[in-house]
Amino acid sequence: MTSGANVDDDTVNCSYCLGAVSRSRGPRCWSCGAAHHRDCWYANGGCAQFACVAAPKDSAS
């Protein structure tokens, strides 16, 4: 038995807000596999992972 915090192996950080999100729930990027909360995915317009091809394109050109 290990001491310390109870770590849930199914939990990772959302790529957008960095809050805890379950790997098995919510959107995962089709390109890089990054986990997101559903609201975060839609708020960002796609993947929040830097340089991912599924990230929203910069429209200020």
C-alpha distance matrix in Angstrom:
0.0 3.8 6.7 10.0 11.9 11.1 12.8 14.8 15.7 19.1 20.1 22.3 25.0 28.5 31.0 33.5 32.0 28.6 27.0 24.0 25.2 23.7 24.4 25.6 28.1 30.9 33.1 32.0 34.7 36.7 37.2 34.0 31.4 30.5 29.0 31.1 31.5 34.7 36.6 35.7 36.9 40.2 40.6 40.4 42.5 40.1 37.2 36.3 34.9 37.3 39.9 38.8 41.8 40.8 41.0 44.1 47.1 48.7 51.8 53.4 55.6
3.8 0.0 3.8 6.7 9.0 9.2 10.7 13.4 14.4 17.9 18.4 20.1 22.5 26.1 28.4 30.9 29.4 25.8 24.5 21.8 23.3 22.3 23.0 24.8 27.1 29.6 31.6 30.5 32.9 35.1 35.4 32.1 29.6 28.4 27.1 29.1 29.7 33.0 34.7 33.5 34.8 38.2 38.4 38.0 40.3 37.9 35.0 33.7 32.4 34.5 37.3 36.4 39.6 38.7 38.6 41.7 44.6 46.0 49.2 50.6 52.8
6.7 3.8 0.0 3.8 7.0 8.4 10.7 14.0 15.7 19.0 18.7 20.3 22.2 25.8 28.2 30.4 28.4 24.9 23.5 21.1 23.2 22.8 23.9 25.9 27.7 30.0 32.2 31.3 33.7 36.2 36.5 33.1 30.7 29.0 27.6 29.1 29.5 33.0 34.2 33.0 34.7 38.0 37.8 37.5 40.1 38.1 35.2 33.6 32.5 34.5 37.5 36.9 40.2 39.3 38.8 41.6 44.5 45.7 48.8 50.0 52.4
10.0 6.7 3.8 0.0 3.8 6.6 8.8 12.4 14.5 17.5 16.5 17.8 19.3 22.9 25.2 27.2 25.0 21.6 20.2 18.1 20.6 20.6 22.1 24.3 25.8 27.8 29.9 29.1 31.5 34.2 34.5 31.1 28.8 26.7 25.2 26.4 26.7 30.3 31.2 29.9 31.9 35.0 34.6 34.4 37.2 35.3 32.5 30.7 29.7 31.8 34.9 34.4 37.8 36.8 36.1 38.8 41.6 42.6 45.7 46.8 49.3
11.9 9.0 7.0 3.8 0.0 3.8 6.0 9.5 12.1 14.7 13.3 14.8 16.2 19.7 22.3 24.1 21.8 18.6 16.8 14.6 17.0 17.2 19.0 21.3 22.4 24.3 26.6 26.1 28.6 31.5 31.9 28.7 26.2 24.0 22.1 23.1 23.1 26.7 27.6 26.4 28.5 31.5 31.1 31.2 33.9 32.1 29.5 27.8 27.1 29.4 32.7 32.0 35.3 34.0 33.2 35.8 38.8 39.9 42.8 44.0 46.6
11.1 9.2 8.4 6.6 3.8 0.0 3.8 6.5 9.5 11.9 11.3 13.6 15.7 18.9 21.9 23.8 21.8 18.7 16.5 13.6 15.4 14.9 16.7 18.5 19.8 22.1 24.6 24.2 27.0 29.8 30.6 27.5 24.7 22.8 20.6 21.8 21.7 25.0 26.3 25.5 27.3 30.3 30.4 30.5 33.0 31.1 28.6 27.3 26.8 29.5 32.5 31.4 34.5 33.0 32.6 35.2 38.4 39.7 42.6 44.1 46.7
12.8 10.7 10.7 8.8 6.0 3.8 0.0 3.8 6.2 8.8 8.0 10.1 12.6 15.9 18.7 21.0 19.4 16.1 14.4 11.3 12.7 12.1 13.4 15.6 17.1 19.3 21.5 20.8 23.5 26.2 26.9 23.8 21.0 19.2 17.2 18.7 19.1 22.4 24.1 23.0 24.4 27.7 27.9 27.7 30.0 27.9 25.3 24.1 23.4 26.1 29.0 27.8 30.9 29.5 29.2 32.0 35.1 36.6 39.6 41.2 43.7
14.8 13.4 14.0 12.4 9.5 6.5 3.8 0.0 3.8 5.4 5.6 8.7 11.7 14.6 17.6 19.9 18.7 15.7 13.7 10.1 10.5 9.0 10.4 12.0 13.7 16.3 18.7 18.2 21.1 23.6 24.8 22.0 18.8 17.3 15.0 16.6 16.8 19.9 21.9 21.1 22.3 25.5 26.1 26.1 28.1 25.9 23.5 22.8 22.3 25.4 28.1 26.5 29.3 27.5 27.6 30.3 33.7 35.5 38.3 40.2 42.7
15.7 14.4 15.7 14.5 12.1 9.5 6.2 3.8 0.0 3.8 5.6 7.9 11.6 14.3 16.9 19.7 19.2 16.2 14.8 11.4 10.9 8.9 8.8 10.7 13.2 15.8 17.6 16.4 19.2 21.3 22.2 19.4 16.3 15.4 13.6 16.0 16.9 19.9 22.3 21.3 21.8 25.2 26.2 25.8 27.4 24.8 22.1 21.8 20.8 23.9 26.3 24.4 27.1 25.7 26.1 29.1 32.4 34.4 37.3 39.4 41.6
19.1 17.9 19.0 17.5 14.7 11.9 8.8 5.4 3.8 0.0 3.8 6.8 10.4 12.3 15.1 17.7 17.4 15.0 13.4 9.8 8.3 5.4 5.4 7.0 9.4 12.1 14.1 13.4 16.5 18.7 20.1 17.7 14.2 13.3 11.0 13.1 13.8 16.5 19.1 18.5 18.8 22.1 23.3 23.2 24.6 22.0 19.7 19.8 19.3 22.6 24.9 22.8 25.2 23.3 23.9 26.7 30.1 32.3 35.0 37.3 39.6
20.1 18.4 18.7 16.5 13.3 11.3 8.0 5.6 5.6 3.8 0.0 3.8 7.0 9.3 12.4 14.7 14.0 11.4 9.7 6.1 5.5 4.5 5.8 8.6 9.7 11.5 13.5 13.0 15.9 18.7 19.8 17.2 14.0 12.2 9.6 11.1 11.6 14.8 16.9 15.9 16.8 20.1 20.8 20.7 22.6 20.3 17.9 17.4 17.2 20.5 23.2 21.4 24.1 22.1 22.1 24.8 28.2 30.0 32.8 34.8 37.3
22.3 20.1 20.3 17.8 14.8 13.6 10.1 8.7 7.9 6.8 3.8 0.0 3.8 6.6 9.1 11.8 11.5 8.6 8.1 5.6 5.5 6.3 6.4 10.0 10.9 11.5 12.6 11.5 13.8 16.8 17.4 14.5 11.8 9.3 7.4 9.1 10.7 14.1 16.0 14.2 14.9 18.5 18.9 18.3 20.3 17.9 15.1 14.2 13.7 16.8 19.6 18.1 21.0 19.4 19.1 21.9 25.1 26.9 29.8 31.7 34.1
25.0 22.5 22.2 19.3 16.2 15.7 12.6 11.7 11.6 10.4 7.0 3.8 0.0 3.8 6.2 8.5 7.9 4.8 5.3 4.7 5.8 8.4 9.1 12.6 12.4 11.9 12.6 11.8 13.5 17.0 17.3 14.4 12.4 9.0 7.3 7.8 9.3 13.0 14.1 11.7 13.0 16.5 16.3 15.5 18.0 16.0 13.3 11.7 11.5 14.5 17.7 16.6 19.8 18.1 17.1 19.6 22.7 24.1 27.0 28.6 31.2
28.5 26.1 25.8 22.9 19.7 18.9 15.9 14.6 14.3 12.3 9.3 6.6 3.8 0.0 3.8 5.4 5.7 4.5 5.4 6.1 5.8 8.8 9.4 12.4 11.3 9.7 9.9 9.7 11.2 14.9 15.5 13.1 11.3 7.7 5.5 4.5 6.3 9.8 10.7 8.0 9.3 12.7 12.6 11.9 14.3 12.5 10.2 8.7 9.6 12.9 16.0 14.6 17.4 15.3 14.2 16.4 19.7 21.1 23.8 25.6 28.3
31.0 28.4 28.2 25.2 22.3 21.9 18.7 17.6 16.9 15.1 12.4 9.1 6.2 3.8 0.0 3.8 6.2 5.6 8.3 9.7 9.5 12.1 11.8 14.8 13.9 11.9 10.8 9.9 10.0 13.7 13.5 11.1 10.3 6.5 6.3 5.8 8.6 11.3 11.9 8.5 8.9 12.4 12.1 10.2 12.6 10.6 7.7 5.5 5.9 9.1 12.3 11.3 14.3 12.6 11.1 13.5 16.6 17.9 20.9 22.6 25.1
33.5 30.9 30.4 27.2 24.1 23.8 21.0 19.9 19.7 17.7 14.7 11.8 8.5 5.4 3.8 0.0 3.8 5.8 8.2 10.7 10.8 13.9 14.3 16.9 15.2 12.6 11.7 11.8 11.8 15.5 15.6 13.8 13.3 9.6 8.9 6.6 8.1 10.4 9.7 6.0 7.4 10.2 9.0 7.5 10.6 9.7 7.9 5.2 7.6 10.1 13.3 12.7 15.3 13.2 10.9 12.3 15.4 16.3 18.9 20.5 23.3
32.0 29.4 28.4 25.0 21.8 21.8 19.4 18.7 19.2 17.4 14.0 11.5 7.9 5.7 6.2 3.8 0.0 3.8 5.4 8.8 9.9 13.6 14.9 17.5 15.7 13.5 13.6 14.2 15.0 18.7 19.1 17.1 16.0 12.3 10.7 8.3 8.4 11.3 10.0 7.0 9.8 12.2 10.4 10.0 13.5 13.1 11.7 9.0 11.1 13.3 16.8 16.4 19.1 17.0 14.7 15.8 18.8 19.3 21.7 22.9 26.0
28.6 25.8 24.9 21.6 18.6 18.7 16.1 15.7 16.2 15.0 11.4 8.6 4.8 4.5 5.6 5.8 3.8 0.0 3.8 6.6 8.6 12.1 13.2 16.4 15.3 13.9 14.3 14.1 15.1 18.9 19.0 16.4 15.1 11.3 9.9 8.7 9.6 13.1 12.8 9.9 12.1 15.1 13.8 13.1 16.3 15.2 12.9 10.3 11.1 13.4 17.0 16.6 19.8 18.1 16.2 18.0 20.9 21.6 24.4 25.6 28.4
27.0 24.5 23.5 20.2 16.8 16.5 14.4 13.7 14.8 13.4 9.7 8.1 5.3 5.4 8.3 8.2 5.4 3.8 0.0 3.8 6.4 10.1 12.2 15.0 13.6 12.7 14.0 14.6 16.4 20.2 20.9 18.4 16.5 13.0 10.5 9.0 8.5 12.2 11.9 10.1 12.8 15.5 14.5 14.7 17.7 16.8 15.0 13.0 14.2 16.9 20.4 19.6 22.5 20.3 18.7 20.4 23.6 24.4 26.9 28.3 31.3
24.0 21.8 21.1 18.1 14.6 13.6 11.3 10.1 11.4 9.8 6.1 5.6 4.7 6.1 9.7 10.7 8.8 6.6 3.8 0.0 3.8 6.9 9.5 12.1 11.3 11.4 13.3 13.7 16.2 19.7 20.7 18.2 15.6 12.6 9.7 9.1 8.7 12.4 13.2 11.9 14.0 17.0 16.7 17.0 19.6 18.1 16.2 14.8 15.5 18.6 21.9 20.6 23.4 21.2 20.3 22.3 25.7 26.9 29.5 31.1 34.0
25.2 23.3 23.2 20.6 17.0 15.4 12.7 10.5 10.9 8.3 5.5 5.5 5.8 5.8 9.5 10.8 9.9 8.6 6.4 3.8 0.0 3.8 6.4 8.7 7.5 7.7 10.0 10.6 13.6 16.8 18.4 16.3 13.3 10.7 7.2 6.8 6.4 9.8 11.5 10.7 12.1 15.1 15.7 16.0 18.0 16.2 14.5 14.1 14.9 18.4 21.2 19.4 21.8 19.3 18.9 21.0 24.6 26.3 28.7 30.8 33.5
23.7 22.3 22.8 20.6 17.2 14.9 12.1 9.0 8.9 5.4 4.5 6.3 8.4 8.8 12.1 13.9 13.6 12.1 10.1 6.9 3.8 0.0 3.8 5.3 5.3 7.3 9.9 10.3 13.7 16.4 18.3 16.4 12.9 11.3 7.9 8.7 8.6 11.2 13.8 13.5 14.0 17.0 18.3 18.6 20.0 17.9 16.1 16.4 16.8 20.5 22.9 20.6 22.8 20.3 20.5 22.9 26.5 28.6 31.0 33.4 35.9
24.4 23.0 23.9 22.1 19.0 16.7 13.4 10.4 8.8 5.4 5.8 6.4 9.1 9.4 11.8 14.3 14.9 13.2 12.2 9.5 6.4 3.8 0.0 3.8 5.7 7.5 8.9 8.0 11.3 13.6 15.4 13.4 9.7 9.0 6.3 8.7 9.9 12.1 15.1 14.4 14.0 17.3 19.0 18.7 19.6 16.9 14.8 15.6 15.4 19.0 21.0 18.4 20.5 18.3 19.1 21.8 25.3 27.7 30.3 32.8 35.1
25.6 24.8 25.9 24.3 21.3 18.5 15.6 12.0 10.7 7.0 8.6 10.0 12.6 12.4 14.8 16.9 17.5 16.4 15.0 12.1 8.7 5.3 3.8 0.0 3.8 6.9 8.9 8.9 12.5 14.1 16.6 15.4 11.5 11.6 8.9 10.6 11.0 12.2 15.7 15.8 15.1 17.9 20.1 20.2 20.7 18.1 16.6 18.0 18.1 21.9 23.6 20.6 22.1 19.6 20.9 23.4 26.9 29.6 31.9 34.6 36.9
28.1 27.1 27.7 25.8 22.4 19.8 17.1 13.7 13.2 9.4 9.7 10.9 12.4 11.3 13.9 15.2 15.7 15.3 13.6 11.3 7.5 5.3 5.7 3.8 0.0 3.8 6.8 8.4 12.2 14.2 17.0 16.1 12.5 11.9 8.6 8.8 8.2 8.9 12.3 13.0 12.5 14.9 17.2 17.8 18.3 16.2 15.4 16.7 17.7 21.5 23.4 20.5 21.8 18.8 19.7 21.7 25.4 28.0 29.9 32.7 35.2
30.9 29.6 30.0 27.8 24.3 22.1 19.3 16.3 15.8 12.1 11.5 11.5 11.9 9.7 11.9 12.6 13.5 13.9 12.7 11.4 7.7 7.3 7.5 6.9 3.8 0.0 3.8 6.6 10.0 12.3 15.2 14.7 11.5 10.5 7.2 6.2 5.4 5.3 9.0 9.7 8.9 11.2 13.6 14.2 14.6 12.7 12.3 13.8 15.4 19.1 20.9 18.0 19.2 16.0 16.6 18.3 22.0 24.5 26.3 29.1 31.7
33.1 31.6 32.2 29.9 26.6 24.6 21.5 18.7 17.6 14.1 13.5 12.6 12.6 9.9 10.8 11.7 13.6 14.3 14.0 13.3 10.0 9.9 8.9 8.9 6.8 3.8 0.0 3.8 6.5 8.8 11.7 11.7 9.0 8.4 6.2 5.6 6.5 5.8 9.4 9.3 7.1 9.6 12.4 12.3 12.1 9.6 9.3 11.5 12.9 16.6 17.9 14.8 15.6 12.3 13.3 15.2 18.8 21.6 23.4 26.4 28.7
32.0 30.5 31.3 29.1 26.1 24.2 20.8 18.2 16.4 13.4 13.0 11.5 11.8 9.7 9.9 11.8 14.2 14.1 14.6 13.7 10.6 10.3 8.0 8.9 8.4 6.6 3.8 0.0 3.8 6.3 8.7 8.2 5.3 5.4 4.6 6.2 8.8 9.2 12.4 11.2 8.9 12.0 14.5 13.4 13.2 9.9 8.3 10.7 11.0 14.6 15.7 12.4 13.5 10.8 12.2 14.9 18.3 21.2 23.5 26.4 28.4
34.7 32.9 33.7 31.5 28.6 27.0 23.5 21.1 19.2 16.5 15.9 13.8 13.5 11.2 10.0 11.8 15.0 15.1 16.4 16.2 13.6 13.7 11.3 12.5 12.2 10.0 6.5 3.8 0.0 3.8 5.4 5.6 4.5 5.2 6.7 8.0 11.1 11.2 13.7 12.0 9.0 11.9 14.3 12.3 11.7 8.0 6.0 9.0 8.9 12.1 12.5 9.0 9.7 7.2 9.1 12.1 15.2 18.3 20.7 23.7 25.4
36.7 35.1 36.2 34.2 31.5 29.8 26.2 23.6 21.3 18.7 18.7 16.8 17.0 14.9 13.7 15.5 18.7 18.9 20.2 19.7 16.8 16.4 13.6 14.1 14.2 12.3 8.8 6.3 3.8 0.0 3.8 6.2 5.9 8.4 10.1 11.6 14.4 13.9 16.7 15.4 12.0 14.4 17.1 15.1 13.7 10.0 8.9 12.2 11.8 14.4 13.9 10.0 9.6 7.5 10.7 13.5 16.1 19.6 21.8 25.0 26.2
37.2 35.4 36.5 34.5 31.9 30.6 26.9 24.8 22.2 20.1 19.8 17.4 17.3 15.5 13.5 15.6 19.1 19.0 20.9 20.7 18.4 18.3 15.4 16.6 17.0 15.2 11.7 8.7 5.4 3.8 0.0 3.8 6.0 8.3 11.2 13.0 16.4 16.4 18.7 16.7 13.6 16.1 18.3 15.6 14.4 10.7 8.8 11.5 10.1 12.1 10.9 7.2 6.9 6.3 9.5 12.7 14.7 18.1 20.8 23.7 24.6
34.0 32.1 33.1 31.1 28.7 27.5 23.8 22.0 19.4 17.7 17.2 14.5 14.4 13.1 11.1 13.8 17.1 16.4 18.4 18.2 16.3 16.4 13.4 15.4 16.1 14.7 11.7 8.2 5.6 6.2 3.8 0.0 3.8 5.7 9.2 11.7 15.3 16.2 18.5 16.1 13.6 16.7 18.3 15.6 15.4 11.6 8.6 10.3 8.0 10.2 9.9 6.7 8.3 8.2 10.1 13.8 16.0 18.9 22.0 24.6 25.6
31.4 29.6 30.7 28.8 26.2 24.7 21.0 18.8 16.3 14.2 14.0 11.8 12.4 11.3 10.3 13.3 16.0 15.1 16.5 15.6 13.3 12.9 9.7 11.5 12.5 11.5 9.0 5.3 4.5 5.9 6.0 3.8 0.0 3.8 6.4 9.5 12.9 14.0 16.8 14.8 12.5 15.9 17.8 15.8 15.7 12.0 9.2 11.0 9.4 12.5 13.1 9.9 11.5 10.2 12.0 15.5 18.3 21.2 24.1 26.8 28.2
30.5 28.4 29.0 26.7 24.0 22.8 19.2 17.3 15.4 13.3 12.2 9.3 9.0 7.7 6.5 9.6 12.3 11.3 13.0 12.6 10.7 11.3 9.0 11.6 11.9 10.5 8.4 5.4 5.2 8.4 8.3 5.7 3.8 0.0 3.8 6.6 10.4 12.2 14.4 11.9 10.3 14.0 15.3 13.3 14.1 10.7 7.4 8.2 6.9 10.5 12.0 9.5 11.9 10.4 10.9 14.3 17.3 19.8 22.7 25.1 27.0
29.0 27.1 27.6 25.2 22.1 20.6 17.2 15.0 13.6 11.0 9.6 7.4 7.3 5.5 6.3 8.9 10.7 9.9 10.5 9.7 7.2 7.9 6.3 8.9 8.6 7.2 6.2 4.6 6.7 10.1 11.2 9.2 6.4 3.8 0.0 3.8 7.1 9.3 11.8 9.9 9.0 12.7 14.1 13.0 14.0 11.2 8.7 9.3 9.4 13.1 15.2 12.7 14.9 12.7 12.9 15.7 19.1 21.5 24.1 26.6 28.8
31.1 29.1 29.1 26.4 23.1 21.8 18.7 16.6 16.0 13.1 11.1 9.1 7.8 4.5 5.8 6.6 8.3 8.7 9.0 9.1 6.8 8.7 8.7 10.6 8.8 6.2 5.6 6.2 8.0 11.6 13.0 11.7 9.5 6.6 3.8 0.0 3.8 6.2 8.1 6.2 5.9 9.5 10.6 10.1 11.5 9.4 7.9 8.2 9.7 13.5 15.8 13.6 15.6 12.7 12.3 14.3 17.9 20.0 22.3 24.7 27.3
31.5 29.7 29.5 26.7 23.1 21.7 19.1 16.8 16.9 13.8 11.6 10.7 9.3 6.3 8.6 8.1 8.4 9.6 8.5 8.7 6.4 8.6 9.9 11.0 8.2 5.4 6.5 8.8 11.1 14.4 16.4 15.3 12.9 10.4 7.1 3.8 0.0 3.8 5.5 5.1 6.2 8.8 9.8 10.7 12.2 11.2 10.7 10.8 13.1 16.6 19.1 17.0 18.7 15.6 14.9 16.2 19.9 21.7 23.6 26.0 28.8
34.7 33.0 33.0 30.3 26.7 25.0 22.4 19.9 19.9 16.5 14.8 14.1 13.0 9.8 11.3 10.4 11.3 13.1 12.2 12.4 9.8 11.2 12.1 12.2 8.9 5.3 5.8 9.2 11.2 13.9 16.4 16.2 14.0 12.2 9.3 6.2 3.8 0.0 3.8 5.5 5.2 6.5 8.6 10.1 10.7 10.1 10.8 12.0 14.7 18.1 20.1 17.6 18.6 15.0 14.7 15.4 19.2 21.2 22.6 25.3 28.1
36.6 34.7 34.2 31.2 27.6 26.3 24.1 21.9 22.3 19.1 16.9 16.0 14.1 10.7 11.9 9.7 10.0 12.8 11.9 13.2 11.5 13.8 15.1 15.7 12.3 9.0 9.4 12.4 13.7 16.7 18.7 18.5 16.8 14.4 11.8 8.1 5.5 3.8 0.0 3.8 5.5 5.3 5.9 8.6 9.8 10.5 11.7 12.1 15.3 18.3 20.5 18.7 19.7 16.2 15.1 15.1 18.7 20.1 21.2 23.5 26.7
35.7 33.5 33.0 29.9 26.4 25.5 23.0 21.1 21.3 18.5 15.9 14.2 11.7 8.0 8.5 6.0 7.0 9.9 10.1 11.9 10.7 13.5 14.4 15.8 13.0 9.7 9.3 11.2 12.0 15.4 16.7 16.1 14.8 11.9 9.9 6.2 5.1 5.5 3.8 0.0 3.8 5.5 5.0 6.1 8.4 8.6 9.0 8.5 11.8 14.7 17.2 15.6 17.1 14.0 12.3 12.7 16.3 17.5 19.2 21.3 24.4
36.9 34.8 34.7 31.9 28.5 27.3 24.4 22.3 21.8 18.8 16.8 14.9 13.0 9.3 8.9 7.4 9.8 12.1 12.8 14.0 12.1 14.0 14.0 15.1 12.5 8.9 7.1 8.9 9.0 12.0 13.6 13.6 12.5 10.3 9.0 5.9 6.2 5.2 5.5 3.8 0.0 3.8 5.6 5.4 6.1 5.3 6.3 7.5 10.6 13.7 15.4 13.3 14.2 10.7 9.8 10.3 14.1 16.1 17.7 20.4 23.1
40.2 38.2 38.0 35.0 31.5 30.3 27.7 25.5 25.2 22.1 20.1 18.5 16.5 12.7 12.4 10.2 12.2 15.1 15.5 17.0 15.1 17.0 17.3 17.9 14.9 11.2 9.6 12.0 11.9 14.4 16.1 16.7 15.9 14.0 12.7 9.5 8.8 6.5 5.3 5.5 3.8 0.0 3.8 5.4 4.9 6.3 8.9 10.2 13.7 16.2 17.6 15.7 15.9 12.4 11.2 10.5 14.0 15.7 16.6 19.3 22.2
40.6 38.4 37.8 34.6 31.1 30.4 27.9 26.1 26.2 23.3 20.8 18.9 16.3 12.6 12.1 9.0 10.4 13.8 14.5 16.7 15.7 18.3 19.0 20.1 17.2 13.6 12.4 14.5 14.3 17.1 18.3 18.3 17.8 15.3 14.1 10.6 9.8 8.6 5.9 5.0 5.6 3.8 0.0 3.8 5.6 8.0 10.0 9.9 13.6 15.7 17.6 16.4 17.1 14.0 11.8 10.6 13.8 14.7 15.5 17.7 20.9
40.4 38.0 37.5 34.4 31.2 30.5 27.7 26.1 25.8 23.2 20.7 18.3 15.5 11.9 10.2 7.5 10.0 13.1 14.7 17.0 16.0 18.6 18.7 20.2 17.8 14.2 12.3 13.4 12.3 15.1 15.6 15.6 15.8 13.3 13.0 10.1 10.7 10.1 8.6 6.1 5.4 5.4 3.8 0.0 3.8 5.5 7.1 6.7 10.4 12.1 13.8 12.8 13.7 10.9 8.3 7.3 10.6 11.6 13.1 15.4 18.4
42.5 40.3 40.1 37.2 33.9 33.0 30.0 28.1 27.4 24.6 22.6 20.3 18.0 14.3 12.6 10.6 13.5 16.3 17.7 19.6 18.0 20.0 19.6 20.7 18.3 14.6 12.1 13.2 11.7 13.7 14.4 15.4 15.7 14.1 14.0 11.5 12.2 10.7 9.8 8.4 6.1 4.9 5.6 3.8 0.0 3.8 7.1 8.4 11.8 13.4 14.2 12.6 12.4 9.2 7.4 5.7 9.1 11.0 12.0 14.9 17.6
40.1 37.9 38.1 35.3 32.1 31.1 27.9 25.9 24.8 22.0 20.3 17.9 16.0 12.5 10.6 9.7 13.1 15.2 16.8 18.1 16.2 17.9 16.9 18.1 16.2 12.7 9.6 9.9 8.0 10.0 10.7 11.6 12.0 10.7 11.2 9.4 11.2 10.1 10.5 8.6 5.3 6.3 8.0 5.5 3.8 0.0 3.8 6.5 9.2 11.4 11.9 9.6 9.6 6.1 5.2 5.6 9.4 12.0 13.8 16.9 19.1
37.2 35.0 35.2 32.5 29.5 28.6 25.3 23.5 22.1 19.7 17.9 15.1 13.3 10.2 7.7 7.9 11.7 12.9 15.0 16.2 14.5 16.1 14.8 16.6 15.4 12.3 9.3 8.3 6.0 8.9 8.8 8.6 9.2 7.4 8.7 7.9 10.7 10.8 11.7 9.0 6.3 8.9 10.0 7.1 7.1 3.8 0.0 3.8 5.6 8.4 9.4 7.0 8.3 5.5 4.5 7.1 10.5 13.0 15.6 18.3 20.3
36.3 33.7 33.6 30.7 27.8 27.3 24.1 22.8 21.8 19.8 17.4 14.2 11.7 8.7 5.5 5.2 9.0 10.3 13.0 14.8 14.1 16.4 15.6 18.0 16.7 13.8 11.5 10.7 9.0 12.2 11.5 10.3 11.0 8.2 9.3 8.2 10.8 12.0 12.1 8.5 7.5 10.2 9.9 6.7 8.4 6.5 3.8 0.0 3.8 6.3 8.7 7.7 10.2 8.4 5.9 8.1 11.1 12.6 15.6 17.6 19.9
34.9 32.4 32.5 29.7 27.1 26.8 23.4 22.3 20.8 19.3 17.2 13.7 11.5 9.6 5.9 7.6 11.1 11.1 14.2 15.5 14.9 16.8 15.4 18.1 17.7 15.4 12.9 11.0 8.9 11.8 10.1 8.0 9.4 6.9 9.4 9.7 13.1 14.7 15.3 11.8 10.6 13.7 13.6 10.4 11.8 9.2 5.6 3.8 0.0 3.8 6.4 5.6 9.1 8.5 6.9 10.1 12.4 14.1 17.5 19.3 21.1
37.3 34.5 34.5 31.8 29.4 29.5 26.1 25.4 23.9 22.6 20.5 16.8 14.5 12.9 9.1 10.1 13.3 13.4 16.9 18.6 18.4 20.5 19.0 21.9 21.5 19.1 16.6 14.6 12.1 14.4 12.1 10.2 12.5 10.5 13.1 13.5 16.6 18.1 18.3 14.7 13.7 16.2 15.7 12.1 13.4 11.4 8.4 6.3 3.8 0.0 3.8 5.6 9.0 9.8 7.6 10.3 11.4 12.5 16.2 17.5 18.9
39.9 37.3 37.5 34.9 32.7 32.5 29.0 28.1 26.3 24.9 23.2 19.6 17.7 16.0 12.3 13.3 16.8 17.0 20.4 21.9 21.2 22.9 21.0 23.6 23.4 20.9 17.9 15.7 12.5 13.9 10.9 9.9 13.1 12.0 15.2 15.8 19.1 20.1 20.5 17.2 15.4 17.6 17.6 13.8 14.2 11.9 9.4 8.7 6.4 3.8 0.0 3.8 6.4 8.5 7.1 9.8 10.1 11.6 15.3 16.8 17.5
38.8 36.4 36.9 34.4 32.0 31.4 27.8 26.5 24.4 22.8 21.4 18.1 16.6 14.6 11.3 12.7 16.4 16.6 19.6 20.6 19.4 20.6 18.4 20.6 20.5 18.0 14.8 12.4 9.0 10.0 7.2 6.7 9.9 9.5 12.7 13.6 17.0 17.6 18.7 15.6 13.3 15.7 16.4 12.8 12.6 9.6 7.0 7.7 5.6 5.6 3.8 0.0 3.8 5.3 5.4 8.9 10.1 12.7 16.0 18.3 19.2
41.8 39.6 40.2 37.8 35.3 34.5 30.9 29.3 27.1 25.2 24.1 21.0 19.8 17.4 14.3 15.3 19.1 19.8 22.5 23.4 21.8 22.8 20.5 22.1 21.8 19.2 15.6 13.5 9.7 9.6 6.9 8.3 11.5 11.9 14.9 15.6 18.7 18.6 19.7 17.1 14.2 15.9 17.1 13.7 12.4 9.6 8.3 10.2 9.1 9.0 6.4 3.8 0.0 3.8 5.5 8.2 8.8 12.1 14.9 17.6 18.0
40.8 38.7 39.3 36.8 34.0 33.0 29.5 27.5 25.7 23.3 22.1 19.4 18.1 15.3 12.6 13.2 17.0 18.1 20.3 21.2 19.3 20.3 18.3 19.6 18.8 16.0 12.3 10.8 7.2 7.5 6.3 8.2 10.2 10.4 12.7 12.7 15.6 15.0 16.2 14.0 10.7 12.4 14.0 10.9 9.2 6.1 5.5 8.4 8.5 9.8 8.5 5.3 3.8 0.0 3.8 6.5 8.6 12.1 14.5 17.6 18.7
41.0 38.6 38.8 36.1 33.2 32.6 29.2 27.6 26.1 23.9 22.1 19.1 17.1 14.2 11.1 10.9 14.7 16.2 18.7 20.3 18.9 20.5 19.1 20.9 19.7 16.6 13.3 12.2 9.1 10.7 9.5 10.1 12.0 10.9 12.9 12.3 14.9 14.7 15.1 12.3 9.8 11.2 11.8 8.3 7.4 5.2 4.5 5.9 6.9 7.6 7.1 5.4 5.5 3.8 0.0 3.8 6.4 9.3 12.1 14.8 16.4
44.1 41.7 41.6 38.8 35.8 35.2 32.0 30.3 29.1 26.7 24.8 21.9 19.6 16.4 13.5 12.3 15.8 18.0 20.4 22.3 21.0 22.9 21.8 23.4 21.7 18.3 15.2 14.9 12.1 13.5 12.7 13.8 15.5 14.3 15.7 14.3 16.2 15.4 15.1 12.7 10.3 10.5 10.6 7.3 5.7 5.6 7.1 8.1 10.1 10.3 9.8 8.9 8.2 6.5 3.8 0.0 3.8 6.6 8.7 11.7 13.6
47.1 44.6 44.5 41.6 38.8 38.4 35.1 33.7 32.4 30.1 28.2 25.1 22.7 19.7 16.6 15.4 18.8 20.9 23.6 25.7 24.6 26.5 25.3 26.9 25.4 22.0 18.8 18.3 15.2 16.1 14.7 16.0 18.3 17.3 19.1 17.9 19.9 19.2 18.7 16.3 14.1 14.0 13.8 10.6 9.1 9.4 10.5 11.1 12.4 11.4 10.1 10.1 8.8 8.6 6.4 3.8 0.0 3.8 6.1 9.1 10.2
48.7 46.0 45.7 42.6 39.9 39.7 36.6 35.5 34.4 32.3 30.0 26.9 24.1 21.1 17.9 16.3 19.3 21.6 24.4 26.9 26.3 28.6 27.7 29.6 28.0 24.5 21.6 21.2 18.3 19.6 18.1 18.9 21.2 19.8 21.5 20.0 21.7 21.2 20.1 17.5 16.1 15.7 14.7 11.6 11.0 12.0 13.0 12.6 14.1 12.5 11.6 12.7 12.1 12.1 9.3 6.6 3.8 0.0 3.8 5.6 7.3
51.8 49.2 48.8 45.7 42.8 42.6 39.6 38.3 37.3 35.0 32.8 29.8 27.0 23.8 20.9 18.9 21.7 24.4 26.9 29.5 28.7 31.0 30.3 31.9 29.9 26.3 23.4 23.5 20.7 21.8 20.8 22.0 24.1 22.7 24.1 22.3 23.6 22.6 21.2 19.2 17.7 16.6 15.5 13.1 12.0 13.8 15.6 15.6 17.5 16.2 15.3 16.0 14.9 14.5 12.1 8.7 6.1 3.8 0.0 3.8 5.8
53.4 50.6 50.0 46.8 44.0 44.1 41.2 40.2 39.4 37.3 34.8 31.7 28.6 25.6 22.6 20.5 22.9 25.6 28.3 31.1 30.8 33.4 32.8 34.6 32.7 29.1 26.4 26.4 23.7 25.0 23.7 24.6 26.8 25.1 26.6 24.7 26.0 25.3 23.5 21.3 20.4 19.3 17.7 15.4 14.9 16.9 18.3 17.6 19.3 17.5 16.8 18.3 17.6 17.6 14.8 11.7 9.1 5.6 3.8 0.0 3.8
55.6 52.8 52.4 49.3 46.6 46.7 43.7 42.7 41.6 39.6 37.3 34.1 31.2 28.3 25.1 23.3 26.0 28.4 31.3 34.0 33.5 35.9 35.1 36.9 35.2 31.7 28.7 28.4 25.4 26.2 24.6 25.6 28.2 27.0 28.8 27.3 28.8 28.1 26.7 24.4 23.1 22.2 20.9 18.4 17.6 19.1 20.3 19.9 21.1 18.9 17.5 19.2 18.0 18.7 16.4 13.6 10.2 7.3 5.8 3.8 0.0
